[in-house]
Structures are given as C-alpha cells and as structure tokens.
C-alpha cells in the first residue's frame, strides 16, 4: 500500500484546514471505541475536470450508516456533497481518492455516545489501483479467510463503520502473510459475503452476480435489486448457488473503483464503467 501523499487542505467541521493541522485529540471517542462511519469515493480525471463518481449516492450511504449507529451528523447531505467538491477542488489534482468520515469527537469518554459531539472531516489524496496496477491486467491471488464476515446480530454489516473494518484488516493481513493479494470472507453459513475492501462478483450469461445483502455484503452504489448468492469454499471461489431472490447485481466492482480478476492466467480485463456515468463534475 503506497504512502499517503499530502494534499493542501482537509475539510474539518465546515472549514478547509492545512493538511498538517487536521488533527484530533488522543482521547477522541471514536479512536477508542470505533464508533465512526466513512465512505471511500473516487474522483476521476475527465476532459471537463475531476468528476466524483456517484457522489450523492455515496453521501446518502454515509448518512444511512450514521443512522444505523444512532449518530446524528450535524450537516445535511447537500452540505457534505458541496464540502466534498470544495475539498477535491482544493487539491488541484485531476483525480483522487475521497474519504469523508463522521466520528464522535473529544469531550466525553465511555460507551454511551449520546452526550458526544459528532465531527466530520473530508480528505483527498492520490491513490492508484487498490490492489496494484498489475492486478488490472494480470489478476490477483485470493484465499478464503479463516475469519468470518460479521454477522448481522453482532455488528451491522450494512453500515460502513470504522469498527467493522477490524474484521477486514485481520483477514487482509492474514492473506498477505500467506502470500496472497486479497482474502474472501464467508459468513457463518459458509456463503461468500465479500472481500476485505471490495465486493466480489462473477459474470454468468451476460449478468453480473454478487452476494446478497443477507450474506453480510456491504450495499454498493451500483446495484439492481435482483440476483443470486455465491457458494464459497477452498479452491471454489467462483462456484454458483442460488441463495436469496433479494440479492443484488453489481454494475461496477470495488469500493475504490477498479475491477480485479481472480488469480491464474491473465484474462481479458472487464469493461470499465467507473465514469462518466454518475460523475459529478466540480464546475
């Protein structure tokens, strides 16, 4: 994973501040308890300037994640959309990764979040292909993780929360140490849920098929309300088995905006549909 490349400004609670001054206290609540929500968004280079991919849908999901946690973001969806555009524009980059985050700030400690303030920040930086540039042409090697995807009755997998990504981090590091590029997480029933930082799909009969939300997959911003689930197992990464009619079809793979193939011999890259469909230009 490449080192962070600083950009001029980070948006914090309504103000663009210098990158090095965008700091929080060591006793910030979310640092201790993981009770924050965030999004991972891409701004792509276009002939009309940077365009943020499906910005409204991403910010709406941020607010849904916050609602699941009982967190009240002190801004509107439109205000965060505008703040995101302002932050992307301030970088001067033709394209970048965008990270909005809402978190409980300094001033209260303990498990009760009700007295806590809610802070919001938006940062942008250059970030290439999530699994590396070669993954787009040569594919990636993946393993079934020994860690299971979070169950709905443990932590809410439908919310993109800070705490949930401890689950993903454990699986990711396990895969890297074993010599793989990425891990596939199964749920408690042994069904494929998702990877550590992206959705998993297969193409069959001209249709893109991805695990249903009931399997613990995070809702993506590029889905239709149809589909089937996947059955997982060692060496059986792409075997199909209908599970729920409430599944979803993905139009685009990856929370960070690239399509990656499973390992083996190189195959023809999947068509890119990252933009301009859904792009929000900054003008």
C-alpha positions as CSV (number, residue, x, y, z in Angstrom):
1,X,0.0,0.0,0.0
2,X,1.6,3.3,-1.0
3,X,2.5,6.0,1.5
4,X,0.0,8.8,1.8
5,X,0.7,11.8,-0.4
6,X,-0.4,15.0,1.3
7,X,-2.7,17.5,-0.4
8,X,-3.1,21.2,0.5
9,X,-6.3,21.0,2.5
10,X,-8.7,18.8,4.5
11,X,-12.2,19.8,5.3
12,X,-13.0,19.6,9.0
13,X,-16.3,20.7,10.5
14,X,-17.0,23.4,7.9
15,X,-13.5,24.7,7.3
16,X,-10.7,23.8,4.9
17,X,-7.6,23.5,7.1
18,X,-4.0,22.7,6.2
19,X,-3.2,19.0,5.9
20,X,-0.7,19.0,8.8
21,X,-3.1,20.9,11.0
22,X,-6.0,18.4,10.5
23,X,-5.6,16.8,13.9
24,X,-7.7,15.2,16.7
25,X,-7.1,14.7,20.4
26,X,-5.7,11.3,21.6
27,X,-8.9,11.0,23.7
28,X,-11.2,11.4,20.7
29,X,-14.1,9.0,21.4
30,X,-14.0,7.1,18.1
31,X,-10.3,6.4,18.4
32,X,-11.1,4.3,21.5
33,X,-14.4,2.7,20.5
34,X,-14.6,2.5,16.7
35,X,-17.9,4.3,16.5
36,X,-17.4,6.2,13.3
37,X,-18.7,5.9,9.8
38,X,-17.0,6.7,6.5
39,X,-17.1,6.4,2.7
40,X,-14.5,5.6,0.0
41,X,-15.1,7.6,-3.2
42,X,-13.2,8.2,-6.4
43,X,-12.9,11.4,-8.3
44,X,-11.8,10.7,-11.9
45,X,-10.0,12.8,-14.4
46,X,-12.2,13.9,-17.4
47,X,-12.0,16.4,-20.2
48,X,-14.2,18.7,-18.1
49,X,-12.1,18.4,-14.9
50,X,-12.4,16.0,-12.0
51,X,-15.7,14.2,-11.6
52,X,-16.7,12.5,-8.4
53,X,-18.3,9.1,-9.1
54,X,-21.9,8.9,-7.8
55,X,-21.2,11.4,-5.1
56,X,-24.8,11.8,-3.9
57,X,-25.3,8.1,-3.5
58,X,-22.1,7.7,-1.5
59,X,-23.0,10.5,0.8
60,X,-26.5,9.2,1.3
61,X,-25.0,5.9,2.3
62,X,-22.8,7.7,4.8
63,X,-25.9,9.1,6.4
64,X,-27.6,5.7,6.4
65,X,-24.6,4.2,8.1
66,X,-24.7,7.0,10.7
67,X,-28.4,6.4,11.3
68,X,-27.8,2.7,12.0
69,X,-25.3,3.7,14.7
70,X,-27.7,6.3,16.1
71,X,-25.3,9.1,15.1
72,X,-26.8,12.4,14.0
73,X,-24.5,14.2,11.5
74,X,-24.7,17.9,12.1
75,X,-24.8,18.7,8.4
76,X,-27.2,17.9,5.5
77,X,-26.5,15.6,2.6
78,X,-26.2,18.6,0.3
79,X,-23.8,20.4,2.6
80,X,-21.5,17.3,2.7
81,X,-21.8,17.0,-1.1
82,X,-20.7,20.6,-1.6
83,X,-17.9,20.2,1.0
84,X,-16.6,17.2,-0.9
85,X,-16.5,19.2,-4.1
86,X,-14.7,22.0,-2.4
87,X,-12.1,19.6,-0.9
88,X,-11.5,17.9,-4.3
89,X,-11.1,21.3,-6.0
90,X,-8.6,22.5,-3.3
91,X,-6.2,19.6,-4.1
92,X,-5.7,20.8,-7.7
93,X,-5.5,17.1,-8.7
94,X,-7.1,15.8,-11.9
95,X,-8.4,12.8,-10.0
96,X,-8.1,11.4,-6.4
97,X,-9.5,9.2,-3.7
98,X,-12.0,10.9,-1.4
99,X,-12.5,9.9,2.3
100,X,-15.4,11.5,4.2
101,X,-15.6,10.4,7.9
102,X,-18.1,11.2,10.7
103,X,-16.9,10.4,14.2
104,X,-17.5,11.1,17.9
105,X,-15.0,13.7,19.0
106,X,-13.3,14.8,22.1
107,X,-15.1,15.7,25.3
108,X,-16.8,12.5,26.5
109,X,-15.5,9.0,27.2
110,X,-17.3,5.8,27.9
111,X,-19.6,3.5,25.9
112,X,-22.5,5.9,26.0
113,X,-22.3,8.0,22.8
114,X,-25.4,10.1,23.5
115,X,-23.5,13.1,25.1
116,X,-20.8,13.0,22.4
117,X,-20.3,15.6,19.7
118,X,-20.2,14.5,16.1
119,X,-17.3,15.8,14.0
120,X,-17.0,15.4,10.2
121,X,-13.9,15.5,8.0
122,X,-13.2,15.0,4.3
123,X,-9.7,14.3,3.0
124,X,-8.5,13.6,-0.6
125,X,-5.2,12.2,-1.8
126,X,-3.7,10.5,-4.9
127,X,-4.4,6.7,-4.8
128,X,-3.8,4.3,-7.6
129,X,-5.3,0.9,-8.2
130,X,-6.3,-0.6,-4.8
131,X,-4.6,-4.0,-5.4
132,X,-1.8,-2.6,-7.6
133,X,-1.7,-1.6,-11.3
134,X,-0.8,-5.2,-12.4
135,X,-4.0,-6.5,-10.8
136,X,-6.0,-4.8,-13.6
137,X,-4.2,-6.9,-16.3
138,X,-2.8,-10.0,-14.6
139,X,-5.4,-10.6,-11.9
140,X,-4.9,-11.3,-8.2
141,X,-4.4,-14.3,-6.0
142,X,-7.1,-14.7,-3.3
143,X,-7.7,-17.1,-0.4
144,X,-10.7,-17.9,1.7
145,X,-10.1,-16.3,5.0
146,X,-10.2,-18.1,8.3
147,X,-12.0,-15.0,9.7
148,X,-15.8,-14.9,9.1
149,X,-17.7,-11.8,7.9
150,X,-19.5,-10.0,10.7
151,X,-23.0,-11.3,11.5
152,X,-26.0,-9.0,11.4
153,X,-26.6,-9.7,15.1
154,X,-23.1,-8.8,16.1
155,X,-22.2,-5.6,14.3
156,X,-24.2,-4.0,11.5
157,X,-22.5,-5.1,8.2
158,X,-24.9,-2.8,6.3
159,X,-23.2,0.2,7.9
160,X,-19.8,1.3,6.7
161,X,-18.4,1.7,10.2
162,X,-14.8,2.1,11.5
163,X,-15.2,-0.8,13.8
164,X,-16.3,-3.2,11.0
165,X,-13.0,-2.8,9.3
166,X,-11.1,-4.5,12.1
167,X,-12.7,-7.6,10.6
168,X,-11.4,-6.7,7.2
169,X,-8.0,-5.8,8.4
170,X,-7.5,-9.1,10.2
171,X,-8.5,-11.0,7.0
172,X,-6.3,-8.8,4.8
173,X,-3.1,-9.2,6.8
174,X,-3.7,-12.9,7.1
175,X,-3.9,-13.2,3.3
176,X,-0.8,-11.1,2.8
177,X,1.3,-13.1,5.2
178,X,0.2,-16.3,3.4
179,X,1.4,-14.9,0.1
180,X,-1.9,-13.8,-1.4
181,X,-3.1,-10.4,-2.6
182,X,-6.6,-10.4,-1.0
183,X,-9.0,-12.5,1.1
184,X,-12.6,-13.6,0.6
185,X,-14.8,-13.6,3.6
186,X,-17.5,-16.1,4.1
187,X,-20.4,-15.6,6.5
188,X,-21.3,-18.0,9.3
189,X,-23.3,-20.2,6.9
190,X,-20.3,-20.7,4.7
191,X,-21.7,-18.4,1.9
192,X,-19.5,-15.9,0.1
193,X,-20.0,-12.4,1.5
194,X,-17.3,-10.1,0.1
195,X,-13.6,-9.3,0.1
196,X,-11.9,-7.2,2.7
197,X,-12.2,-3.9,0.8
198,X,-14.3,-4.6,-2.3
199,X,-17.4,-6.5,-3.5
200,X,-16.9,-9.9,-5.2
201,X,-18.9,-10.8,-8.3
202,X,-19.0,-13.3,-11.2
203,X,-20.4,-12.9,-14.7
204,X,-22.7,-15.6,-16.0
205,X,-24.9,-15.5,-19.0
206,X,-24.2,-11.8,-19.5
207,X,-25.3,-11.0,-16.0
208,X,-23.2,-9.8,-13.1
209,X,-24.0,-11.8,-10.0
210,X,-22.9,-10.7,-6.5
211,X,-23.7,-12.0,-3.0
212,X,-26.9,-10.6,-1.5
213,X,-27.0,-8.2,1.4
214,X,-28.4,-11.0,3.6
215,X,-25.0,-12.7,3.3
216,X,-23.4,-9.7,5.0
217,X,-22.1,-7.9,2.0
218,X,-22.0,-4.1,2.2
219,X,-24.5,-2.4,0.0
220,X,-22.7,-0.9,-3.0
221,X,-23.6,2.2,-5.0
222,X,-24.0,0.4,-8.3
223,X,-26.7,-2.3,-7.8
224,X,-30.0,-3.5,-9.2
225,X,-32.5,-5.3,-6.8
226,X,-32.1,-8.8,-8.4
227,X,-29.6,-11.6,-8.3
228,X,-28.3,-14.7,-6.6
229,X,-25.7,-15.6,-3.9
230,X,-22.4,-17.3,-4.2
231,X,-21.2,-20.5,-2.5
232,X,-17.7,-20.4,-1.2
233,X,-15.1,-22.9,-0.2
234,X,-11.3,-23.6,-0.5
235,X,-10.5,-23.7,-4.2
236,X,-14.1,-23.0,-5.2
237,X,-14.0,-19.2,-5.3
238,X,-16.5,-18.8,-8.2
239,X,-19.0,-21.7,-7.9
240,X,-22.6,-20.5,-8.1
241,X,-25.5,-21.4,-6.0
242,X,-28.8,-19.5,-5.7
243,X,-29.4,-18.4,-2.2
244,X,-31.8,-15.4,-2.0
245,X,-34.0,-13.7,-4.5
246,X,-33.3,-10.5,-2.6
247,X,-29.7,-10.4,-3.9
248,X,-28.2,-7.6,-6.0
249,X,-26.4,-7.2,-9.3
250,X,-23.4,-5.0,-9.5
251,X,-22.7,-2.7,-12.4
252,X,-19.2,-1.9,-11.1
253,X,-16.8,-3.7,-8.8
254,X,-14.8,-2.4,-6.0
255,X,-15.4,0.3,-3.4
256,X,-12.4,2.0,-4.6
257,X,-13.2,1.9,-8.3
258,X,-11.3,-0.9,-10.1
259,X,-12.1,-4.3,-11.5
260,X,-9.8,-7.1,-10.5
261,X,-9.8,-10.7,-11.7
262,X,-9.1,-13.8,-9.6
263,X,-5.6,-15.4,-10.0
264,X,-4.5,-17.8,-12.7
265,X,-3.5,-16.9,-16.2
266,X,-4.2,-13.4,-17.4
267,X,-7.6,-12.8,-18.8
268,X,-9.2,-10.0,-20.8
269,X,-9.9,-7.1,-18.5
270,X,-13.6,-6.5,-17.6
271,X,-15.1,-3.3,-19.2
272,X,-14.6,-0.2,-17.1
273,X,-17.7,1.7,-16.2
274,X,-16.3,3.9,-13.5
275,X,-17.1,7.2,-15.3
276,X,-18.5,9.3,-16.8
277,X,-21.8,7.7,-15.8
278,X,-22.8,9.1,-12.4
279,X,-19.8,11.5,-12.4
280,X,-20.3,14.8,-10.5
281,X,-18.2,17.5,-12.2
282,X,-16.9,20.2,-9.9
283,X,-17.9,23.1,-12.1
